[in-house]
Amino acid sequence: MEQSISLPVFHPGEPLYEQLYRHLVEELRRGRPAPGGKMPSKRQLCALLGVSMSTVDTAYSMLTAEGYLLSRPRSGYVVADLLPLTPRPAADVAKPAPPPSRWRYDCSTSAVDTSLFPFSSWARITKEAVYENPDLLQRGHPQGDLPFRAALADLLGQVRGVHCSPEQVVVGAGVDYLLSALFQMLPEHPAVALEDPGYPVGYAVAGRCGKTVLPIPIDGQGMDPEALAASGAALAYVTPSHQFPSGVTMPAGRRTRLLHWAYAAPGRYLIEDDYDSEFRYSSRPIPAMQGLDREGRVVYLGTFSRSIAPSIRVAYMILPPALLERYRQVFAHTACTVSRFEQEALRRFLVQGLYSRHLRRMGSLYRRKCALFTQALGAIPGASLSGQGAGLHFLLTLPRLSEGELVARAAAAGVGVTPLSRYCHAVPPPPSTVVLGFAGLSQEELDGAAAALRAAWA
């Protein structure tokens, strides 16, 4: 063997040709032999290593196929024109991320209860979708399969008062993906107005898309119309049915004022994120603002992540006709990011009444959980609660402790709570307030969390 090539050390339990191939790749990447240099013949290598001809022949064939070696008739194998690559220094090797904190009780706003998930029904419809629709293996429509979009349009019309045709529905893997696509469609809108405090995903996506973020304060009715008008933005992102994180429900009067803001100038749009409107405990669900729109200025966003499970990465966007044409121009050659089999399974889940039944069961469960948790925490002297009439989280304010003290004492008791200031950007956060989610905790865990917080904040 050439003196510049080191001999490999073989280990049992792994094919010899694979070990020889990897060893020679590393040698060649280091420049041993140099480009144009001749490799040992197969017979020489067999004799030096004590391996069979097939082992060497297979390794050389793999190296030739990948362009490391060139086979020259009557001359054997020579090294291709490679630039040497040195190994990455040990300090540059990426270290694994630290494991997430393990709270004894995690009052996160992102978790849901999966104890009532209809596993048997989901398994059945998924199996049916796979075996009864072999055509789903083919590429589908960029906006999502029409039967699924038709089922979605019908559902939204019945339960949310959304006015749309199946052609206006765009299906995507998560609200953040659809929001990013929407921002890409609107390059003439350099700035986005967002609620402050507000949903962090909206801020993150706007920043990634190069938009200027304009935080607009909220009041007891939602986004402030005067502040929005003064911002100069032509695009506003709102959560009117259940403002995140305050829990405020935007009344009809405020909704009409925002719509008139959109109508006052060409090219203005409202983005309505209806993220958890399915769950209300003191009144019936409020119809979507999109249903009030008469000039095509509202883009409606929804998701199944809260109503079914976070791993169901299926969201949908309802585009006004003007934006739909633009979407088709920009994303005409983009594949839908949701599997066609998952779309078909969800379609069956909707049309067979399984989704409506699941929502009723989950609504009852969350109503009991919310009542249990708020009753226990409301007994803390001086504590006040807000936003508990809907959704999967609420706010707790305890004036005798600062926000930092509330969070630190809860953490010391093994309870993870979120400071409201985490969602504030330009406005000062209300003092002594934390955000508490309850959906991901069992009823026994809610008892334990409430007892731990009462003791920590006493």
C-alpha positions as CSV (number, residue, x, y, z in Angstrom):
1,M,0.0,0.0,0.0
2,E,1.1,3.6,-0.6
3,Q,3.1,4.8,2.4
4,S,0.7,7.8,2.8
5,I,-2.3,5.6,3.5
6,S,-2.7,4.2,6.9
7,L,-3.9,0.6,7.5
8,P,-7.4,0.2,8.8
9,V,-8.3,-1.7,12.0
10,F,-11.2,-3.9,11.5
11,H,-13.8,-4.6,14.1
12,P,-16.1,-7.6,14.3
13,G,-19.8,-7.4,13.7
14,E,-19.7,-5.0,10.7
15,P,-19.1,-5.8,7.0
16,L,-15.4,-5.5,6.2
17,Y,-16.1,-3.7,2.9
18,E,-18.1,-1.0,4.8
19,Q,-15.2,-0.5,7.3
20,L,-12.6,-0.3,4.5
21,Y,-14.8,2.1,2.5
22,R,-15.2,4.5,5.4
23,H,-11.5,4.3,6.3
24,L,-10.4,5.1,2.7
25,V,-12.9,8.0,2.5
26,E,-11.4,9.6,5.6
27,E,-7.9,9.1,4.2
28,L,-8.8,10.7,0.8
29,R,-10.5,13.6,2.5
30,R,-7.3,14.3,4.3
31,G,-5.4,14.3,1.1
32,R,-3.8,10.9,1.4
33,P,-2.8,10.2,-1.4
34,A,-2.8,13.6,-3.1
35,P,-5.1,14.2,-6.1
36,G,-3.8,12.2,-9.1
37,G,-1.9,9.8,-6.8
38,K,-2.2,6.1,-7.6
39,M,-4.0,3.8,-5.3
40,P,-2.8,0.3,-4.4
41,S,-4.0,-2.4,-6.7
42,K,-6.8,-4.7,-5.5
43,R,-4.4,-7.6,-5.2
44,Q,-1.9,-5.6,-3.2
45,L,-4.7,-4.4,-0.8
46,C,-6.0,-8.0,-0.4
47,A,-2.5,-9.2,0.5
48,L,-1.8,-6.4,3.0
49,L,-5.1,-6.5,4.8
50,G,-5.8,-10.3,4.6
51,V,-9.3,-9.8,3.1
52,S,-11.0,-11.2,0.1
53,M,-11.0,-9.7,-3.4
54,S,-14.8,-9.1,-3.1
55,T,-14.3,-6.9,0.0
56,V,-11.7,-4.7,-1.8
57,D,-13.6,-4.7,-5.1
58,T,-16.9,-3.5,-3.3
59,A,-15.1,-0.7,-1.4
60,Y,-13.3,0.5,-4.6
61,S,-16.6,0.4,-6.5
62,M,-18.3,2.5,-3.9
63,L,-15.5,5.1,-3.9
64,T,-15.5,5.2,-7.7
65,A,-19.3,5.7,-7.8
66,E,-19.1,8.6,-5.4
67,G,-16.3,10.3,-7.3
68,Y,-13.4,9.8,-4.9
69,L,-11.5,7.5,-7.3
70,L,-11.1,7.3,-11.1
71,S,-10.7,4.0,-12.8
72,R,-8.1,4.1,-15.6
73,P,-7.8,1.2,-18.0
74,R,-4.5,-0.7,-17.5
75,S,-3.4,1.9,-14.9
76,G,-5.6,0.9,-11.9
77,Y,-7.2,3.5,-9.7
78,V,-6.1,7.1,-9.1
79,V,-7.4,9.8,-6.7
80,A,-9.8,12.3,-8.1
81,D,-9.3,16.0,-7.9
82,L,-10.3,16.6,-4.2
83,L,-9.6,19.5,-1.9
84,P,-8.5,18.1,1.5
85,L,-11.0,18.4,4.3
86,T,-9.7,18.5,7.9
87,P,-11.8,17.1,10.7
88,R,-13.9,19.5,12.6
89,P,-12.2,20.7,15.8
90,A,-13.7,19.1,18.9
91,A,-14.8,22.5,20.3
92,D,-17.0,23.1,17.2
93,V,-19.0,20.0,17.7
94,A,-22.6,20.9,18.5
95,K,-23.5,20.0,22.0
96,P,-27.0,18.5,22.8
97,A,-29.5,20.9,24.1
98,P,-30.2,20.7,27.8
99,P,-33.4,18.8,28.6
100,P,-36.5,20.9,29.2
101,S,-37.3,21.7,32.8
102,R,-39.4,19.0,34.4
103,W,-42.0,20.8,36.6
104,R,-44.0,18.8,39.1
105,Y,-47.0,20.7,37.7
106,D,-46.6,22.6,34.4
107,C,-49.3,25.3,33.9
108,S,-48.3,25.8,30.3
109,T,-50.7,27.4,27.8
110,S,-49.7,25.0,25.0
111,A,-50.8,21.6,26.4
112,V,-54.1,19.9,25.9
113,D,-55.9,17.0,27.6
114,T,-55.6,13.8,25.5
115,S,-57.3,11.5,27.9
116,L,-60.6,11.6,25.9
117,F,-58.9,11.3,22.5
118,P,-61.0,8.8,20.4
119,F,-58.1,6.4,19.6
120,S,-60.3,3.6,18.3
121,S,-62.3,5.9,15.9
122,W,-59.1,7.6,14.8
123,A,-57.4,4.2,14.1
124,R,-60.4,3.1,12.1
125,I,-60.8,6.1,9.9
126,T,-57.0,6.3,9.4
127,K,-57.0,2.7,8.2
128,E,-60.0,3.4,5.9
129,A,-58.2,6.4,4.5
130,V,-55.1,4.3,3.7
131,Y,-56.8,1.2,2.3
132,E,-59.7,2.8,0.4
133,N,-57.8,5.6,-1.3
134,P,-54.7,4.4,-3.1
135,D,-54.9,7.6,-5.3
136,L,-53.8,9.6,-2.1
137,L,-50.3,8.4,-2.8
138,Q,-50.2,10.8,-5.8
139,R,-49.5,14.6,-5.5
140,G,-52.5,16.6,-4.3
141,H,-53.8,20.1,-4.8
142,P,-51.4,22.8,-3.4
143,Q,-54.3,24.2,-1.3
144,G,-55.2,20.8,0.1
145,D,-57.6,18.2,-1.2
146,L,-61.0,19.6,-2.3
147,P,-63.1,17.1,-0.3
148,F,-61.4,18.1,2.9
149,R,-61.6,21.8,2.1
150,A,-65.3,21.4,1.4
151,A,-65.8,19.6,4.7
152,L,-63.9,22.5,6.5
153,A,-65.9,25.2,4.7
154,D,-69.1,23.5,5.8
155,L,-68.0,23.1,9.4
156,L,-66.8,26.7,9.7
157,G,-70.0,28.0,8.2
158,Q,-72.1,26.1,10.7
159,V,-70.1,26.6,13.9
160,R,-68.2,29.8,13.4
161,G,-70.4,31.8,11.0
162,V,-67.5,31.9,8.4
163,H,-68.6,32.8,4.9
164,C,-66.4,31.0,2.3
165,S,-66.3,28.5,-0.5
166,P,-64.0,25.4,-0.5
167,E,-61.9,27.3,-3.1
168,Q,-61.0,29.9,-0.6
169,V,-59.6,27.4,1.9
170,V,-55.8,26.8,2.1
171,V,-54.6,23.9,4.3
172,G,-51.1,24.0,5.9
173,A,-49.0,22.4,8.6
174,G,-49.5,24.9,11.4
175,V,-50.7,28.5,11.8
176,D,-47.1,29.7,11.7
177,Y,-46.5,28.2,8.3
178,L,-49.7,29.7,6.9
179,L,-48.9,33.1,8.5
180,S,-45.5,33.0,6.9
181,A,-47.0,32.2,3.5
182,L,-49.4,35.1,3.9
183,F,-46.6,37.5,4.8
184,Q,-44.6,36.4,1.7
185,M,-47.7,37.1,-0.4
186,L,-47.8,40.7,0.8
187,P,-44.4,42.3,0.1
188,E,-46.0,45.7,-0.2
189,H,-46.9,45.5,3.5
190,P,-43.6,46.1,5.2
191,A,-45.1,46.5,8.7
192,V,-47.6,44.3,10.7
193,A,-49.6,45.6,13.7
194,L,-49.8,43.0,16.5
195,E,-51.6,43.0,19.8
196,D,-49.6,44.0,22.8
197,P,-49.5,41.9,24.9
198,G,-50.0,39.3,22.2
199,Y,-49.3,35.9,20.7
200,P,-45.5,35.3,20.5
201,V,-45.8,33.2,17.3
202,G,-47.2,36.2,15.4
203,Y,-44.2,38.4,16.5
204,A,-41.7,35.6,15.6
205,V,-43.1,34.9,12.2
206,A,-43.4,38.6,11.3
207,G,-39.7,39.1,12.3
208,R,-38.5,36.0,10.3
209,C,-40.4,37.4,7.2
210,G,-38.6,40.7,7.5
211,K,-41.7,42.7,8.6
212,T,-41.5,45.6,10.9
213,V,-43.4,44.7,14.0
214,L,-45.7,47.4,15.4
215,P,-47.1,46.5,18.9
216,I,-50.6,48.0,19.4
217,P,-51.9,48.1,23.0
218,I,-55.1,46.3,23.9
219,D,-57.8,47.5,26.3
220,G,-60.8,45.8,27.8
221,Q,-62.3,45.3,24.3
222,G,-59.2,44.2,22.3
223,M,-56.9,46.1,19.9
224,D,-57.1,49.9,20.2
225,P,-58.5,51.2,16.9
226,E,-57.0,54.7,17.4
227,A,-53.5,53.3,18.1
228,L,-53.9,51.1,15.1
229,A,-54.8,54.0,12.8
230,A,-51.9,56.1,14.1
231,S,-49.4,53.3,13.5
232,G,-49.6,53.6,9.7
233,A,-49.9,49.8,9.3
234,A,-52.0,48.3,6.6
235,L,-52.0,44.8,8.1
236,A,-53.2,43.9,11.6
237,Y,-53.1,40.5,13.4
238,V,-55.8,40.0,16.0
239,T,-57.3,37.3,18.2
240,P,-60.9,38.7,18.7
241,S,-62.7,35.6,20.0
242,H,-60.3,35.1,22.9
243,Q,-57.4,37.5,23.0
244,F,-54.1,35.9,23.9
245,P,-53.1,36.1,26.6
246,S,-55.6,38.5,28.3
247,G,-58.7,36.4,27.5
248,V,-60.7,39.4,26.4
249,T,-63.5,38.8,23.9
250,M,-63.8,41.6,21.4
251,P,-67.4,42.9,21.3
252,A,-69.3,43.6,18.1
253,G,-68.8,47.4,18.3
254,R,-65.0,47.0,18.4
255,R,-65.1,44.5,15.6
256,T,-67.0,46.9,13.3
257,R,-64.5,49.7,14.1
258,L,-61.6,47.5,13.0
259,L,-63.5,46.5,9.9
260,H,-64.0,50.2,9.1
261,W,-60.3,50.8,9.6
262,A,-59.6,48.1,7.0
263,Y,-62.2,49.5,4.6
264,A,-60.8,53.1,4.9
265,A,-57.9,52.5,2.5
266,P,-57.2,50.0,-0.3
267,G,-55.0,47.0,0.5
268,R,-55.7,46.9,4.3
269,Y,-56.3,43.5,5.8
270,L,-57.2,42.1,9.2
271,I,-55.8,38.6,10.1
272,E,-58.2,36.9,12.5
273,D,-56.6,34.1,14.4
274,D,-59.4,32.0,15.9
275,Y,-57.0,29.7,17.8
276,D,-59.3,28.2,20.6
277,S,-62.7,29.7,20.0
278,E,-64.4,26.2,20.4
279,F,-64.2,26.4,24.2
280,R,-66.5,28.9,26.0
281,Y,-67.9,28.3,29.5
282,S,-70.2,31.2,30.2
283,S,-71.8,31.8,26.8
284,R,-72.1,30.3,23.4
285,P,-69.2,30.6,21.0
286,I,-68.9,34.1,19.5
287,P,-69.2,34.1,15.7
288,A,-66.0,34.9,13.8
289,M,-65.3,38.4,12.7
290,Q,-64.8,37.1,9.2
291,G,-68.6,36.6,9.0
292,L,-69.1,40.3,9.4
293,D,-66.8,41.2,6.6
294,R,-68.5,42.5,3.4
295,E,-65.5,43.7,1.4
296,G,-63.1,40.8,1.6
297,R,-60.6,42.4,4.1
298,V,-60.4,39.6,6.7
299,V,-58.0,36.6,6.5
300,Y,-59.3,33.9,8.8
301,L,-56.9,31.4,10.5
302,G,-57.8,28.3,12.4
303,T,-56.2,25.1,13.7
304,F,-57.0,21.6,15.1
305,S,-54.0,21.8,17.5
306,R,-56.1,23.0,20.4
307,S,-59.3,21.2,19.7
308,I,-57.8,17.7,19.0
309,A,-54.0,17.6,19.8
310,P,-50.9,19.7,19.2
311,S,-49.4,16.9,17.1
312,I,-52.2,17.2,14.6
313,R,-50.3,19.8,12.6
314,V,-53.3,20.8,10.5
315,A,-54.3,24.4,10.2
316,Y,-56.3,26.3,7.6
317,M,-56.5,29.8,6.2
318,I,-59.6,31.4,4.5
319,L,-58.4,34.0,1.9
320,P,-60.5,36.8,0.4
321,P,-60.9,36.4,-3.4
322,A,-58.3,39.1,-4.1
323,L,-55.7,37.4,-2.0
324,L,-56.7,34.0,-3.3
325,E,-55.6,34.9,-6.8
326,R,-52.3,36.2,-5.5
327,Y,-51.8,33.0,-3.5
328,R,-52.3,30.9,-6.6
329,Q,-49.8,33.0,-8.5
330,V,-47.1,32.8,-5.8
331,F,-47.6,29.2,-4.6
332,A,-48.9,27.5,-7.7
333,H,-46.0,25.0,-7.8
334,T,-45.8,24.4,-4.0
335,A,-47.1,21.1,-2.6
336,C,-49.5,21.1,0.3
337,T,-47.6,20.6,3.6
338,V,-50.2,18.3,5.1
339,S,-50.2,14.6,4.1
340,R,-53.2,13.6,1.9
341,F,-53.9,10.6,4.2
342,E,-54.1,12.9,7.2
343,Q,-56.4,15.2,5.3
344,E,-58.7,12.3,4.4
345,A,-58.7,11.0,8.0
346,L,-59.7,14.4,9.2
347,R,-62.4,14.8,6.6
348,R,-63.9,11.5,7.8
349,F,-63.6,12.7,11.4
350,L,-65.6,15.8,10.5
351,V,-68.3,14.4,8.2
352,Q,-69.0,11.4,10.4
353,G,-69.8,13.6,13.4
354,L,-66.8,12.4,15.4
355,Y,-65.3,15.9,15.7
356,S,-68.5,17.5,17.0
357,R,-68.8,14.7,19.6
358,H,-65.2,15.1,20.6
359,L,-65.7,18.9,21.0
360,R,-68.7,18.4,23.3
361,R,-66.8,15.9,25.5
362,M,-63.7,18.2,25.6
363,G,-65.8,21.3,26.3
364,S,-67.4,19.6,29.3
365,L,-64.1,18.4,30.6
366,Y,-62.4,21.8,30.3
367,R,-65.3,23.5,31.9
368,R,-64.9,21.3,35.0
369,K,-61.2,21.7,35.0
370,C,-61.4,25.5,34.7
371,A,-64.0,25.7,37.5
372,L,-62.0,23.4,39.8
373,F,-58.7,25.4,39.3
374,T,-60.2,28.9,39.4
375,Q,-62.3,28.1,42.5
376,A,-59.2,26.8,44.3
377,L,-56.9,29.7,43.3
378,G,-59.6,32.3,43.8
379,A,-59.6,31.4,47.5
380,I,-56.1,32.9,47.8
381,P,-56.5,36.1,49.9
382,G,-56.2,39.1,47.6
383,A,-56.1,37.1,44.3
384,S,-58.2,38.1,41.3
385,L,-58.8,36.1,38.1
386,S,-59.7,37.2,34.6
387,G,-60.2,35.5,31.2
388,Q,-61.5,32.3,32.7
389,G,-64.8,32.4,30.7
390,A,-63.2,30.8,27.7
391,G,-60.2,29.0,26.3
392,L,-57.5,27.0,28.1
393,H,-55.8,29.6,30.2
394,F,-56.5,32.6,32.5
395,L,-54.7,35.4,34.3
396,L,-54.1,35.6,38.1
397,T,-53.2,38.8,39.8
398,L,-51.9,39.0,43.4
399,P,-51.0,42.6,44.2
400,R,-49.1,41.9,47.4
401,L,-46.4,40.0,45.5
402,S,-44.4,41.2,42.4
403,E,-44.6,39.2,39.2
404,G,-41.0,37.9,39.8
405,E,-42.0,36.8,43.3
406,L,-45.0,35.0,42.0
407,V,-43.0,33.1,39.4
408,A,-40.0,32.3,41.8
409,R,-42.2,31.1,44.6
410,A,-44.2,28.9,42.2
411,A,-41.0,27.5,40.8
412,A,-39.7,26.7,44.2
413,A,-42.9,24.7,44.8
414,G,-42.4,22.8,41.6
415,V,-45.1,24.7,39.6
416,G,-44.3,26.3,36.2
417,V,-46.2,29.5,35.6
418,T,-45.7,32.1,32.9
419,P,-45.2,35.8,33.7
420,L,-47.5,38.1,31.8
421,S,-44.5,40.3,30.9
422,R,-43.2,37.6,28.6
423,Y,-46.0,38.5,26.1
424,C,-45.6,42.3,26.4
425,H,-43.4,44.3,24.0
426,A,-43.9,48.0,24.1
427,V,-46.5,48.4,26.8
428,P,-45.6,47.9,30.5
429,P,-47.2,44.7,31.8
430,P,-49.9,44.8,34.5
431,P,-48.1,44.3,37.8
432,S,-48.2,41.1,39.8
433,T,-49.9,39.0,37.1
434,V,-49.1,35.5,35.7
435,V,-50.7,33.3,33.0
436,L,-52.0,29.9,34.0
437,G,-52.9,27.1,31.7
438,F,-54.9,24.2,33.0
439,A,-55.7,21.9,30.0
440,G,-52.6,19.7,30.2
441,L,-53.1,18.8,33.9
442,S,-55.3,16.0,35.1
443,Q,-57.9,16.9,37.7
444,E,-55.7,15.3,40.4
445,E,-52.8,17.4,39.2
446,L,-54.9,20.5,39.3
447,D,-55.6,19.8,43.0
448,G,-51.9,19.4,43.6
449,A,-50.9,22.5,41.7
450,A,-53.6,24.6,43.4
451,A,-52.5,23.4,46.9
452,A,-48.8,24.1,46.0
453,L,-49.6,27.6,44.7
454,R,-51.7,28.5,47.7
455,A,-48.9,27.5,50.0
456,A,-46.3,29.3,47.9
457,W,-48.2,32.5,47.6
458,A,-49.7,32.6,51.1
